[in-house]
Amino acid sequence: MHQINPNKLLLSKWTSTSPQQKEKHFIVTKLIRDEENIVVECILEAVINKHQYQLPWQALTSTENWLQGWK
């Protein structure tokens, strides 16, 4: 598992280990915070087609699904 600081995720790059519809490389375009200003989710945008996906930031810690950077 990766150690991730959720406050530093904005504009970070990620590679999916199981690409769907040729969507392999992603960039974090937005952080969603709760009322206490704690990051709870992030928006990942596929580089190839600009599709956006919202997921809990903790999902990025799974090395089975995500690699940090573009590989």
Predicted model as a PDB file, atoms N, CA, C, CB and O in Angstrom, pLDDT in the B-factor column:
MODEL        1                                                                  
ATOM      1  N   MET A   1       0.823  -1.191   0.000  1.00 59.00           N  
ATOM      2  CA  MET A   1       0.000   0.000   0.000  1.00 59.00           C  
ATOM      3  C   MET A   1       0.866   1.253   0.000  1.00 59.00           C  
ATOM      4  CB  MET A   1      -0.936  -0.001   1.202  1.00 59.00           C  
ATOM      5  O   MET A   1       1.938   1.291   0.604  1.00 59.00           O  
ATOM      6  N   HIS A   2       0.376   2.268  -0.687  1.00 63.00           N  
ATOM      7  CA  HIS A   2       1.055   3.555  -0.719  1.00 63.00           C  
ATOM      8  C   HIS A   2       0.710   4.377   0.515  1.00 63.00           C  
ATOM      9  CB  HIS A   2       0.686   4.324  -1.989  1.00 63.00           C  
ATOM     10  O   HIS A   2      -0.401   4.287   1.038  1.00 63.00           O  
ATOM     11  N   GLN A   3       1.653   5.170   0.975  1.00 83.00           N  
ATOM     12  CA  GLN A   3       1.368   6.185   1.971  1.00 83.00           C  
ATOM     13  C   GLN A   3       1.054   7.459   1.189  1.00 83.00           C  
ATOM     14  CB  GLN A   3       2.577   6.386   2.985  1.00 83.00           C  
ATOM     15  O   GLN A   3       1.905   7.969   0.460  1.00 83.00           O  
ATOM     16  N   ILE A   4      -0.160   7.969   1.340  1.00 91.00           N  
ATOM     17  CA  ILE A   4      -0.591   9.113   0.554  1.00 91.00           C  
ATOM     18  C   ILE A   4      -1.068  10.224   1.479  1.00 91.00           C  
ATOM     19  CB  ILE A   4      -1.703   8.712  -0.432  1.00 91.00           C  
ATOM     20  O   ILE A   4      -1.826   9.983   2.419  1.00 91.00           O  
ATOM     21  N   ASN A   5      -0.617  11.440   1.203  1.00 94.00           N  
ATOM     22  CA  ASN A   5      -1.138  12.611   1.893  1.00 94.00           C  
ATOM     23  C   ASN A   5      -2.279  13.143   1.031  1.00 94.00           C  
ATOM     24  CB  ASN A   5      -0.014  13.709   2.135  1.00 94.00           C  
ATOM     25  O   ASN A   5      -2.023  13.662  -0.055  1.00 94.00           O  
ATOM     26  N   PRO A   6      -3.534  13.032   1.480  1.00 95.00           N  
ATOM     27  CA  PRO A   6      -4.663  13.436   0.642  1.00 95.00           C  
ATOM     28  C   PRO A   6      -4.641  14.913   0.256  1.00 95.00           C  
ATOM     29  CB  PRO A   6      -5.946  13.131   1.351  1.00 95.00           C  
ATOM     30  O   PRO A   6      -5.210  15.291  -0.768  1.00 95.00           O  
ATOM     31  N   ASN A   7      -3.997  15.747   1.058  1.00 94.00           N  
ATOM     32  CA  ASN A   7      -3.937  17.173   0.745  1.00 94.00           C  
ATOM     33  C   ASN A   7      -3.005  17.482  -0.427  1.00 94.00           C  
ATOM     34  CB  ASN A   7      -3.491  17.945   1.964  1.00 94.00           C  
ATOM     35  O   ASN A   7      -3.053  18.580  -0.981  1.00 94.00           O  
ATOM     36  N   LYS A   8      -2.165  16.532  -0.804  1.00 95.00           N  
ATOM     37  CA  LYS A   8      -1.219  16.732  -1.908  1.00 95.00           C  
ATOM     38  C   LYS A   8      -1.611  15.969  -3.167  1.00 95.00           C  
ATOM     39  CB  LYS A   8       0.168  16.313  -1.480  1.00 95.00           C  
ATOM     40  O   LYS A   8      -0.804  15.846  -4.089  1.00 95.00           O  
ATOM     41  N   LEU A   9      -2.837  15.455  -3.219  1.00 96.00           N  
ATOM     42  CA  LEU A   9      -3.277  14.662  -4.369  1.00 96.00           C  
ATOM     43  C   LEU A   9      -3.606  15.491  -5.606  1.00 96.00           C  
ATOM     44  CB  LEU A   9      -4.476  13.860  -3.989  1.00 96.00           C  
ATOM     45  O   LEU A   9      -3.508  14.988  -6.725  1.00 96.00           O  
ATOM     46  N   LEU A  10      -3.991  16.743  -5.425  1.00 97.00           N  
ATOM     47  CA  LEU A  10      -4.429  17.555  -6.553  1.00 97.00           C  
ATOM     48  C   LEU A  10      -3.350  17.607  -7.634  1.00 97.00           C  
ATOM     49  CB  LEU A  10      -4.784  18.974  -6.086  1.00 97.00           C  
ATOM     50  O   LEU A  10      -2.192  17.917  -7.356  1.00 97.00           O  
ATOM     51  N   LEU A  11      -3.744  17.303  -8.856  1.00 97.00           N  
ATOM     52  CA  LEU A  11      -2.897  17.278 -10.054  1.00 97.00           C  
ATOM     53  C   LEU A  11      -1.871  16.142 -10.063  1.00 97.00           C  
ATOM     54  CB  LEU A  11      -2.178  18.589 -10.184  1.00 97.00           C  
ATOM     55  O   LEU A  11      -0.955  16.140 -10.885  1.00 97.00           O  
ATOM     56  N   SER A  12      -2.023  15.182  -9.153  1.00 97.00           N  
ATOM     57  CA  SER A  12      -1.122  14.029  -9.186  1.00 97.00           C  
ATOM     58  C   SER A  12      -1.549  13.077 -10.304  1.00 97.00           C  
ATOM     59  CB  SER A  12      -1.112  13.293  -7.814  1.00 97.00           C  
ATOM     60  O   SER A  12      -2.705  13.078 -10.726  1.00 97.00           O  
ATOM     61  N   LYS A  13      -0.603  12.270 -10.774  1.00 97.00           N  
ATOM     62  CA  LYS A  13      -0.824  11.371 -11.906  1.00 97.00           C  
ATOM     63  C   LYS A  13      -0.878   9.931 -11.420  1.00 97.00           C  
ATOM     64  CB  LYS A  13       0.285  11.541 -12.969  1.00 97.00           C  
ATOM     65  O   LYS A  13      -0.142   9.536 -10.516  1.00 97.00           O  
ATOM     66  N   TRP A  14      -1.783   9.139 -12.050  1.00 97.00           N  
ATOM     67  CA  TRP A  14      -1.999   7.748 -11.642  1.00 97.00           C  
ATOM     68  C   TRP A  14      -2.175   6.869 -12.864  1.00 97.00           C  
ATOM     69  CB  TRP A  14      -3.225   7.629 -10.719  1.00 97.00           C  
ATOM     70  O   TRP A  14      -2.667   7.314 -13.901  1.00 97.00           O  
ATOM     71  N   THR A  15      -1.767   5.616 -12.730  1.00 97.00           N  
ATOM     72  CA  THR A  15      -1.930   4.618 -13.786  1.00 97.00           C  
ATOM     73  C   THR A  15      -2.796   3.488 -13.256  1.00 97.00           C  
ATOM     74  CB  THR A  15      -0.550   4.077 -14.276  1.00 97.00           C  
ATOM     75  O   THR A  15      -2.537   2.946 -12.182  1.00 97.00           O  
ATOM     76  N   SER A  16      -3.820   3.140 -14.010  1.00 97.00           N  
ATOM     77  CA  SER A  16      -4.686   2.023 -13.646  1.00 97.00           C  
ATOM     78  C   SER A  16      -3.988   0.716 -14.006  1.00 97.00           C  
ATOM     79  CB  SER A  16      -6.068   2.130 -14.359  1.00 97.00           C  
ATOM     80  O   SER A  16      -3.407   0.598 -15.085  1.00 97.00           O  
ATOM     81  N   THR A  17      -4.042  -0.265 -13.108  1.00 96.00           N  
ATOM     82  CA  THR A  17      -3.426  -1.563 -13.401  1.00 96.00           C  
ATOM     83  C   THR A  17      -4.356  -2.449 -14.219  1.00 96.00           C  
ATOM     84  CB  THR A  17      -3.041  -2.272 -12.105  1.00 96.00           C  
ATOM     85  O   THR A  17      -3.930  -3.476 -14.748  1.00 96.00           O  
ATOM     86  N   SER A  18      -5.629  -2.056 -14.325  1.00 94.00           N  
ATOM     87  CA  SER A  18      -6.581  -2.808 -15.152  1.00 94.00           C  
ATOM     88  C   SER A  18      -7.402  -1.820 -15.987  1.00 94.00           C  
ATOM     89  CB  SER A  18      -7.521  -3.701 -14.263  1.00 94.00           C  
ATOM     90  O   SER A  18      -8.555  -1.537 -15.664  1.00 94.00           O  
ATOM     91  N   PRO A  19      -6.801  -1.299 -17.058  1.00 94.00           N  
ATOM     92  CA  PRO A  19      -7.465  -0.275 -17.869  1.00 94.00           C  
ATOM     93  C   PRO A  19      -8.791  -0.749 -18.475  1.00 94.00           C  
ATOM     94  CB  PRO A  19      -6.538   0.171 -18.978  1.00 94.00           C  
ATOM     95  O   PRO A  19      -8.907  -1.888 -18.928  1.00 94.00           O  
ATOM     96  N   GLN A  20      -9.764   0.124 -18.475  1.00 93.00           N  
ATOM     97  CA  GLN A  20     -11.052  -0.118 -19.094  1.00 93.00           C  
ATOM     98  C   GLN A  20     -11.216   0.879 -20.236  1.00 93.00           C  
ATOM     99  CB  GLN A  20     -12.217   0.003 -18.056  1.00 93.00           C  
ATOM    100  O   GLN A  20     -10.958   2.067 -20.041  1.00 93.00           O  
ATOM    101  N   GLN A  21     -11.631   0.443 -21.405  1.00 94.00           N  
ATOM    102  CA  GLN A  21     -11.862   1.306 -22.569  1.00 94.00           C  
ATOM    103  C   GLN A  21     -10.645   2.185 -22.881  1.00 94.00           C  
ATOM    104  CB  GLN A  21     -13.090   2.187 -22.331  1.00 94.00           C  
ATOM    105  O   GLN A  21     -10.788   3.367 -23.191  1.00 94.00           O  
ATOM    106  N   LYS A  22      -9.460   1.600 -22.796  1.00 94.00           N  
ATOM    107  CA  LYS A  22      -8.192   2.273 -23.071  1.00 94.00           C  
ATOM    108  C   LYS A  22      -7.879   3.410 -22.097  1.00 94.00           C  
ATOM    109  CB  LYS A  22      -8.204   2.810 -24.471  1.00 94.00           C  
ATOM    110  O   LYS A  22      -6.970   4.201 -22.349  1.00 94.00           O  
ATOM    111  N   GLU A  23      -8.621   3.502 -20.986  1.00 97.00           N  
ATOM    112  CA  GLU A  23      -8.354   4.527 -19.978  1.00 97.00           C  
ATOM    113  C   GLU A  23      -7.324   3.974 -18.997  1.00 97.00           C  
ATOM    114  CB  GLU A  23      -9.670   4.955 -19.235  1.00 97.00           C  
ATOM    115  O   GLU A  23      -7.655   3.221 -18.081  1.00 97.00           O  
ATOM    116  N   LYS A  24      -6.086   4.359 -19.208  1.00 97.00           N  
ATOM    117  CA  LYS A  24      -4.996   3.846 -18.388  1.00 97.00           C  
ATOM    118  C   LYS A  24      -4.396   4.929 -17.501  1.00 97.00           C  
ATOM    119  CB  LYS A  24      -3.918   3.246 -19.268  1.00 97.00           C  
ATOM    120  O   LYS A  24      -4.095   4.681 -16.334  1.00 97.00           O  
ATOM    121  N   HIS A  25      -4.223   6.124 -18.047  1.00 98.00           N  
ATOM    122  CA  HIS A  25      -3.595   7.215 -17.315  1.00 98.00           C  
ATOM    123  C   HIS A  25      -4.639   8.226 -16.849  1.00 98.00           C  
ATOM    124  CB  HIS A  25      -2.539   7.904 -18.185  1.00 98.00           C  
ATOM    125  O   HIS A  25      -5.548   8.601 -17.589  1.00 98.00           O  
ATOM    126  N   PHE A  26      -4.477   8.656 -15.592  1.00 98.00           N  
ATOM    127  CA  PHE A  26      -5.431   9.558 -14.960  1.00 98.00           C  
ATOM    128  C   PHE A  26      -4.700  10.676 -14.228  1.00 98.00           C  
ATOM    129  CB  PHE A  26      -6.340   8.789 -13.990  1.00 98.00           C  
ATOM    130  O   PHE A  26      -3.536  10.544 -13.851  1.00 98.00           O  
ATOM    131  N   ILE A  27      -5.416  11.781 -14.039  1.00 98.00           N  
ATOM    132  CA  ILE A  27      -4.909  12.894 -13.249  1.00 98.00           C  
ATOM    133  C   ILE A  27      -6.002  13.324 -12.280  1.00 98.00           C  
ATOM    134  CB  ILE A  27      -4.460  14.084 -14.159  1.00 98.00           C  
ATOM    135  O   ILE A  27      -7.178  13.367 -12.640  1.00 98.00           O  
ATOM    136  N   VAL A  28      -5.610  13.640 -11.052  1.00 98.00           N  
ATOM    137  CA  VAL A  28      -6.573  14.110 -10.051  1.00 98.00           C  
ATOM    138  C   VAL A  28      -6.862  15.582 -10.344  1.00 98.00           C  
ATOM    139  CB  VAL A  28      -6.024  13.914  -8.578  1.00 98.00           C  
ATOM    140  O   VAL A  28      -5.967  16.424 -10.266  1.00 98.00           O  
ATOM    141  N   THR A  29      -8.117  15.885 -10.682  1.00 98.00           N  
ATOM    142  CA  THR A  29      -8.469  17.252 -11.065  1.00 98.00           C  
ATOM    143  C   THR A  29      -9.196  18.026  -9.974  1.00 98.00           C  
ATOM    144  CB  THR A  29      -9.318  17.224 -12.292  1.00 98.00           C  
ATOM    145  O   THR A  29      -9.292  19.251 -10.046  1.00 98.00           O  
ATOM    146  N   LYS A  30      -9.712  17.322  -8.960  1.00 98.00           N  
ATOM    147  CA  LYS A  30     -10.449  18.014  -7.898  1.00 98.00           C  
ATOM    148  C   LYS A  30     -10.445  17.171  -6.637  1.00 98.00           C  
ATOM    149  CB  LYS A  30     -11.900  18.318  -8.336  1.00 98.00           C  
ATOM    150  O   LYS A  30     -10.490  15.942  -6.693  1.00 98.00           O  
ATOM    151  N   LEU A  31     -10.389  17.855  -5.489  1.00 98.00           N  
ATOM    152  CA  LEU A  31     -10.516  17.193  -4.196  1.00 98.00           C  
ATOM    153  C   LEU A  31     -11.839  17.615  -3.571  1.00 98.00           C  
ATOM    154  CB  LEU A  31      -9.313  17.540  -3.258  1.00 98.00           C  
ATOM    155  O   LEU A  31     -12.180  18.798  -3.569  1.00 98.00           O  
ATOM    156  N   ILE A  32     -12.575  16.662  -3.048  1.00 97.00           N  
ATOM    157  CA  ILE A  32     -13.853  16.948  -2.406  1.00 97.00           C  
ATOM    158  C   ILE A  32     -13.643  16.826  -0.904  1.00 97.00           C  
ATOM    159  CB  ILE A  32     -14.988  15.980  -2.910  1.00 97.00           C  
ATOM    160  O   ILE A  32     -13.185  15.801  -0.401  1.00 97.00           O  
ATOM    161  N   ARG A  33     -13.993  17.902  -0.201  1.00 97.00           N  
ATOM    162  CA  ARG A  33     -13.770  17.970   1.244  1.00 97.00           C  
ATOM    163  C   ARG A  33     -15.093  18.007   1.996  1.00 97.00           C  
ATOM    164  CB  ARG A  33     -12.925  19.199   1.600  1.00 97.00           C  
ATOM    165  O   ARG A  33     -16.118  18.438   1.467  1.00 97.00           O  
ATOM    166  N   ASP A  34     -15.046  17.547   3.242  1.00 97.00           N  
ATOM    167  CA  ASP A  34     -16.248  17.610   4.075  1.00 97.00           C  
ATOM    168  C   ASP A  34     -16.312  18.967   4.774  1.00 97.00           C  
ATOM    169  CB  ASP A  34     -16.263  16.452   5.120  1.00 97.00           C  
ATOM    170  O   ASP A  34     -15.497  19.849   4.500  1.00 97.00           O  
ATOM    171  N   GLU A  35     -17.276  19.132   5.673  1.00 97.00           N  
ATOM    172  CA  GLU A  35     -17.461  20.416   6.346  1.00 97.00           C  
ATOM    173  C   GLU A  35     -16.311  20.778   7.279  1.00 97.00           C  
ATOM    174  CB  GLU A  35     -18.744  20.399   7.125  1.00 97.00           C  
ATOM    175  O   GLU A  35     -16.183  21.932   7.687  1.00 97.00           O  
ATOM    176  N   GLU A  36     -15.477  19.803   7.619  1.00 97.00           N  
ATOM    177  CA  GLU A  36     -14.308  20.060   8.459  1.00 97.00           C  
ATOM    178  C   GLU A  36     -13.037  20.230   7.628  1.00 97.00           C  
ATOM    179  CB  GLU A  36     -14.124  18.925   9.460  1.00 97.00           C  
ATOM    180  O   GLU A  36     -11.927  20.221   8.161  1.00 97.00           O  
ATOM    181  N   ASN A  37     -13.213  20.383   6.324  1.00 96.00           N  
ATOM    182  CA  ASN A  37     -12.126  20.606   5.373  1.00 96.00           C  
ATOM    183  C   ASN A  37     -11.179  19.408   5.243  1.00 96.00           C  
ATOM    184  CB  ASN A  37     -11.340  21.823   5.785  1.00 96.00           C  
ATOM    185  O   ASN A  37     -10.002  19.572   4.921  1.00 96.00           O  
ATOM    186  N   ILE A  38     -11.695  18.219   5.494  1.00 96.00           N  
ATOM    187  CA  ILE A  38     -10.916  16.990   5.348  1.00 96.00           C  
ATOM    188  C   ILE A  38     -11.251  16.373   3.996  1.00 96.00           C  
ATOM    189  CB  ILE A  38     -11.208  15.983   6.515  1.00 96.00           C  
ATOM    190  O   ILE A  38     -12.420  16.264   3.629  1.00 96.00           O  
ATOM    191  N   VAL A  39     -10.217  15.969   3.256  1.00 97.00           N  
ATOM    192  CA  VAL A  39     -10.425  15.364   1.939  1.00 97.00           C  
ATOM    193  C   VAL A  39     -11.122  14.019   2.120  1.00 97.00           C  
ATOM    194  CB  VAL A  39      -9.069  15.191   1.175  1.00 97.00           C  
ATOM    195  O   VAL A  39     -10.653  13.160   2.867  1.00 97.00           O  
ATOM    196  N   VAL A  40     -12.263  13.846   1.418  1.00 97.00           N  
ATOM    197  CA  VAL A  40     -12.996  12.584   1.513  1.00 97.00           C  
ATOM    198  C   VAL A  40     -13.020  11.847   0.176  1.00 97.00           C  
ATOM    199  CB  VAL A  40     -14.424  12.839   1.993  1.00 97.00           C  
ATOM    200  O   VAL A  40     -13.047  10.617   0.152  1.00 97.00           O  
ATOM    201  N   GLU A  41     -13.011  12.578  -0.929  1.00 98.00           N  
ATOM    202  CA  GLU A  41     -13.034  11.965  -2.252  1.00 98.00           C  
ATOM    203  C   GLU A  41     -12.211  12.800  -3.221  1.00 98.00           C  
ATOM    204  CB  GLU A  41     -14.482  11.813  -2.762  1.00 98.00           C  
ATOM    205  O   GLU A  41     -11.822  13.930  -2.928  1.00 98.00           O  
ATOM    206  N   CYS A  42     -11.958  12.206  -4.390  1.00 98.00           N  
ATOM    207  CA  CYS A  42     -11.244  12.932  -5.434  1.00 98.00           C  
ATOM    208  C   CYS A  42     -11.898  12.642  -6.780  1.00 98.00           C  
ATOM    209  CB  CYS A  42      -9.740  12.544  -5.455  1.00 98.00           C  
ATOM    210  O   CYS A  42     -12.596  11.642  -6.951  1.00 98.00           O  
ATOM    211  N   ILE A  43     -11.655  13.532  -7.717  1.00 98.00           N  
ATOM    212  CA  ILE A  43     -12.127  13.348  -9.083  1.00 98.00           C  
ATOM    213  C   ILE A  43     -10.915  12.986  -9.929  1.00 98.00           C  
ATOM    214  CB  ILE A  43     -12.852  14.638  -9.631  1.00 98.00           C  
ATOM    215  O   ILE A  43      -9.951  13.746 -10.010  1.00 98.00           O  
ATOM    216  N   LEU A  44     -10.974  11.811 -10.562  1.00 98.00           N  
ATOM    217  CA  LEU A  44      -9.924  11.376 -11.480  1.00 98.00           C  
ATOM    218  C   LEU A  44     -10.415  11.588 -12.896  1.00 98.00           C  
ATOM    219  CB  LEU A  44      -9.534   9.885 -11.241  1.00 98.00           C  
ATOM    220  O   LEU A  44     -11.544  11.228 -13.232  1.00 98.00           O  
ATOM    221  N   GLU A  45      -9.569  12.172 -13.726  1.00 98.00           N  
ATOM    222  CA  GLU A  45      -9.920  12.396 -15.131  1.00 98.00           C  
ATOM    223  C   GLU A  45      -9.012  11.567 -16.019  1.00 98.00           C  
ATOM    224  CB  GLU A  45      -9.814  13.897 -15.500  1.00 98.00           C  
ATOM    225  O   GLU A  45      -7.788  11.631 -15.907  1.00 98.00           O  
ATOM    226  N   ALA A  46      -9.626  10.781 -16.909  1.00 98.00           N  
ATOM    227  CA  ALA A  46      -8.850   9.978 -17.853  1.00 98.00           C  
ATOM    228  C   ALA A  46      -8.182  10.916 -18.856  1.00 98.00           C  
ATOM    229  CB  ALA A  46      -9.755   8.929 -18.584  1.00 98.00           C  
ATOM    230  O   ALA A  46      -8.832  11.807 -19.401  1.00 98.00           O  
ATOM    231  N   VAL A  47      -6.910  10.722 -19.097  1.00 97.00           N  
ATOM    232  CA  VAL A  47      -6.161  11.593 -19.998  1.00 97.00           C  
ATOM    233  C   VAL A  47      -6.625  11.410 -21.444  1.00 97.00           C  
ATOM    234  CB  VAL A  47      -4.654  11.313 -19.884  1.00 97.00           C  
ATOM    235  O   VAL A  47      -6.683  12.378 -22.201  1.00 97.00           O  
ATOM    236  N   ILE A  48      -6.953  10.185 -21.830  1.00 97.00           N  
ATOM    237  CA  ILE A  48      -7.255   9.888 -23.228  1.00 97.00           C  
ATOM    238  C   ILE A  48      -8.570  10.502 -23.711  1.00 97.00           C  
ATOM    239  CB  ILE A  48      -7.300   8.401 -23.425  1.00 97.00           C  
ATOM    240  O   ILE A  48      -8.664  10.918 -24.866  1.00 97.00           O  
ATOM    241  N   ASN A  49      -9.594  10.565 -22.838  1.00 97.00           N  
ATOM    242  CA  ASN A  49     -10.907  11.017 -23.301  1.00 97.00           C  
ATOM    243  C   ASN A  49     -11.601  11.995 -22.355  1.00 97.00           C  
ATOM    244  CB  ASN A  49     -11.790   9.834 -23.510  1.00 97.00           C  
ATOM    245  O   ASN A  49     -12.745  12.377 -22.601  1.00 97.00           O  
ATOM    246  N   LYS A  50     -10.939  12.400 -21.294  1.00 97.00           N  
ATOM    247  CA  LYS A  50     -11.458  13.392 -20.336  1.00 97.00           C  
ATOM    248  C   LYS A  50     -12.655  12.917 -19.513  1.00 97.00           C  
ATOM    249  CB  LYS A  50     -11.845  14.631 -21.071  1.00 97.00           C  
ATOM    250  O   LYS A  50     -13.313  13.739 -18.876  1.00 97.00           O  
ATOM    251  N   HIS A  51     -12.958  11.616 -19.507  1.00 97.00           N  
ATOM    252  CA  HIS A  51     -14.024  11.110 -18.645  1.00 97.00           C  
ATOM    253  C   HIS A  51     -13.591  11.265 -17.194  1.00 97.00           C  
ATOM    254  CB  HIS A  51     -14.357   9.619 -18.970  1.00 97.00           C  
ATOM    255  O   HIS A  51     -12.425  11.067 -16.853  1.00 97.00           O  
ATOM    256  N   GLN A  52     -14.555  11.626 -16.342  1.00 98.00           N  
ATOM    257  CA  GLN A  52     -14.237  11.849 -14.937  1.00 98.00           C  
ATOM    258  C   GLN A  52     -14.910  10.809 -14.048  1.00 98.00           C  
ATOM    259  CB  GLN A  52     -14.660  13.252 -14.515  1.00 98.00           C  
ATOM    260  O   GLN A  52     -16.028  10.365 -14.312  1.00 98.00           O  
ATOM    261  N   TYR A  53     -14.205  10.438 -12.999  1.00 97.00           N  
ATOM    262  CA  TYR A  53     -14.694   9.449 -12.053  1.00 97.00           C  
ATOM    263  C   TYR A  53     -14.458   9.956 -10.638  1.00 97.00           C  
ATOM    264  CB  TYR A  53     -14.004   8.080 -12.273  1.00 97.00           C  
ATOM    265  O   TYR A  53     -13.385  10.466 -10.316  1.00 97.00           O  
ATOM    266  N   GLN A  54     -15.474   9.809  -9.802  1.00 98.00           N  
ATOM    267  CA  GLN A  54     -15.365  10.217  -8.408  1.00 98.00           C  
ATOM    268  C   GLN A  54     -15.175   8.975  -7.555  1.00 98.00           C  
ATOM    269  CB  GLN A  54     -16.617  11.020  -7.953  1.00 98.00           C  
ATOM    270  O   GLN A  54     -15.934   8.012  -7.666  1.00 98.00           O  
ATOM    271  N   LEU A  55     -14.143   9.002  -6.689  1.00 97.00           N  
ATOM    272  CA  LEU A  55     -13.910   7.868  -5.820  1.00 97.00           C  
ATOM    273  C   LEU A  55     -13.259   8.325  -4.526  1.00 97.00           C  
ATOM    274  CB  LEU A  55     -13.043   6.823  -6.518  1.00 97.00           C  
ATOM    275  O   LEU A  55     -12.642   9.389  -4.487  1.00 97.00           O  
ATOM    276  N   PRO A  56     -13.386   7.537  -3.468  1.00 97.00           N  
ATOM    277  CA  PRO A  56     -12.714   7.882  -2.212  1.00 97.00           C  
ATOM    278  C   PRO A  56     -11.198   7.896  -2.447  1.00 97.00           C  
ATOM    279  CB  PRO A  56     -13.093   6.869  -1.074  1.00 97.00           C  
ATOM    280  O   PRO A  56     -10.669   7.019  -3.130  1.00 97.00           O  
ATOM    281  N   TRP A  57     -10.512   8.872  -1.894  1.00 96.00           N  
ATOM    282  CA  TRP A  57      -9.073   8.990  -2.143  1.00 96.00           C  
ATOM    283  C   TRP A  57      -8.318   7.763  -1.638  1.00 96.00           C  
ATOM    284  CB  TRP A  57      -8.520  10.253  -1.478  1.00 96.00           C  
ATOM    285  O   TRP A  57      -7.244   7.448  -2.150  1.00 96.00           O  
ATOM    286  N   GLN A  58      -8.865   7.065  -0.639  1.00 95.00           N  
ATOM    287  CA  GLN A  58      -8.194   5.882  -0.089  1.00 95.00           C  
ATOM    288  C   GLN A  58      -8.077   4.754  -1.120  1.00 95.00           C  
ATOM    289  CB  GLN A  58      -8.948   5.379   1.142  1.00 95.00           C  
ATOM    290  O   GLN A  58      -7.228   3.873  -0.983  1.00 95.00           O  
ATOM    291  N   ALA A  59      -8.929   4.781  -2.152  1.00 95.00           N  
ATOM    292  CA  ALA A  59      -8.858   3.749  -3.195  1.00 95.00           C  
ATOM    293  C   ALA A  59      -7.507   3.785  -3.907  1.00 95.00           C  
ATOM    294  CB  ALA A  59      -9.999   3.935  -4.218  1.00 95.00           C  
ATOM    295  O   ALA A  59      -7.049   2.763  -4.417  1.00 95.00           O  
ATOM    296  N   LEU A  60      -6.869   4.949  -3.944  1.00 95.00           N  
ATOM    297  CA  LEU A  60      -5.580   5.079  -4.628  1.00 95.00           C  
ATOM    298  C   LEU A  60      -4.439   4.394  -3.876  1.00 95.00           C  
ATOM    299  CB  LEU A  60      -5.249   6.542  -4.822  1.00 95.00           C  
ATOM    300  O   LEU A  60      -3.353   4.220  -4.428  1.00 95.00           O  
ATOM    301  N   THR A  61      -4.673   4.009  -2.631  1.00 93.00           N  
ATOM    302  CA  THR A  61      -3.616   3.327  -1.868  1.00 93.00           C  
ATOM    303  C   THR A  61      -3.460   1.868  -2.270  1.00 93.00           C  
ATOM    304  CB  THR A  61      -3.909   3.412  -0.380  1.00 93.00           C  
ATOM    305  O   THR A  61      -2.475   1.230  -1.898  1.00 93.00           O  
ATOM    306  N   SER A  62      -4.414   1.328  -3.022  1.00 92.00           N  
ATOM    307  CA  SER A  62      -4.372  -0.077  -3.434  1.00 92.00           C  
ATOM    308  C   SER A  62      -3.414  -0.263  -4.608  1.00 92.00           C  
ATOM    309  CB  SER A  62      -5.784  -0.573  -3.812  1.00 92.00           C  
ATOM    310  O   SER A  62      -3.692   0.195  -5.717  1.00 92.00           O  
ATOM    311  N   THR A  63      -2.290  -0.932  -4.368  1.00 92.00           N  
ATOM    312  CA  THR A  63      -1.330  -1.180  -5.441  1.00 92.00           C  
ATOM    313  C   THR A  63      -1.848  -2.209  -6.436  1.00 92.00           C  
ATOM    314  CB  THR A  63      -0.005  -1.646  -4.862  1.00 92.00           C  
ATOM    315  O   THR A  63      -1.291  -2.352  -7.524  1.00 92.00           O  
ATOM    316  N   GLU A  64      -2.906  -2.924  -6.076  1.00 94.00           N  
ATOM    317  CA  GLU A  64      -3.520  -3.872  -7.011  1.00 94.00           C  
ATOM    318  C   GLU A  64      -4.273  -3.138  -8.119  1.00 94.00           C  
ATOM    319  CB  GLU A  64      -4.474  -4.822  -6.264  1.00 94.00           C  
ATOM    320  O   GLU A  64      -4.436  -3.672  -9.216  1.00 94.00           O  
ATOM    321  N   ASN A  65      -4.732  -1.920  -7.841  1.00 95.00           N  
ATOM    322  CA  ASN A  65      -5.532  -1.168  -8.806  1.00 95.00           C  
ATOM    323  C   ASN A  65      -4.845   0.079  -9.360  1.00 95.00           C  
ATOM    324  CB  ASN A  65      -6.817  -0.771  -8.173  1.00 95.00           C  
ATOM    325  O   ASN A  65      -5.128   0.486 -10.487  1.00 95.00           O  
ATOM    326  N   TRP A  66      -3.949   0.691  -8.585  1.00 95.00           N  
ATOM    327  CA  TRP A  66      -3.362   1.975  -8.973  1.00 95.00           C  
ATOM    328  C   TRP A  66      -1.856   2.018  -8.741  1.00 95.00           C  
ATOM    329  CB  TRP A  66      -4.027   3.101  -8.208  1.00 95.00           C  
ATOM    330  O   TRP A  66      -1.348   1.505  -7.744  1.00 95.00           O  
ATOM    331  N   LEU A  67      -1.154   2.644  -9.687  1.00 95.00           N  
ATOM    332  CA  LEU A  67       0.270   2.922  -9.556  1.00 95.00           C  
ATOM    333  C   LEU A  67       0.442   4.432  -9.611  1.00 95.00           C  
ATOM    334  CB  LEU A  67       1.109   2.205 -10.676  1.00 95.00           C  
ATOM    335  O   LEU A  67      -0.168   5.102 -10.444  1.00 95.00           O  
ATOM    336  N   GLN A  68       1.271   4.963  -8.727  1.00 95.00           N  
ATOM    337  CA  GLN A  68       1.483   6.410  -8.729  1.00 95.00           C  
ATOM    338  C   GLN A  68       2.374   6.776  -9.909  1.00 95.00           C  
ATOM    339  CB  GLN A  68       2.115   6.889  -7.386  1.00 95.00           C  
ATOM    340  O   GLN A  68       3.370   6.106 -10.180  1.00 95.00           O  
ATOM    341  N   GLY A  69       2.004   7.851 -10.609  1.00 96.00           N  
ATOM    342  CA  GLY A  69       2.730   8.284 -11.799  1.00 96.00           C  
ATOM    343  C   GLY A  69       2.164   7.600 -13.038  1.00 96.00           C  
ATOM    344  O   GLY A  69       1.248   6.782 -12.945  1.00 96.00           O  
ATOM    345  N   TRP A  70       2.717   7.942 -14.196  1.00 93.00           N  
ATOM    346  CA  TRP A  70       2.276   7.337 -15.457  1.00 93.00           C  
ATOM    347  C   TRP A  70       3.309   6.293 -15.861  1.00 93.00           C  
ATOM    348  CB  TRP A  70       2.093   8.421 -16.588  1.00 93.00           C  
ATOM    349  O   TRP A  70       4.453   6.622 -16.174  1.00 93.00           O  
ATOM    350  N   LYS A  71       2.897   5.047 -15.850  1.00 90.00           N  
ATOM    351  CA  LYS A  71       3.801   3.929 -16.178  1.00 90.00           C  
ATOM    352  C   LYS A  71       3.450   3.346 -17.534  1.00 90.00           C  
ATOM    353  CB  LYS A  71       3.732   2.826 -15.095  1.00 90.00           C  
ATOM    354  O   LYS A  71       4.096   2.400 -17.986  1.00 90.00           O  
TER     355      LYS A  71                                                      
ENDMDL                                                                          
END                                                                             
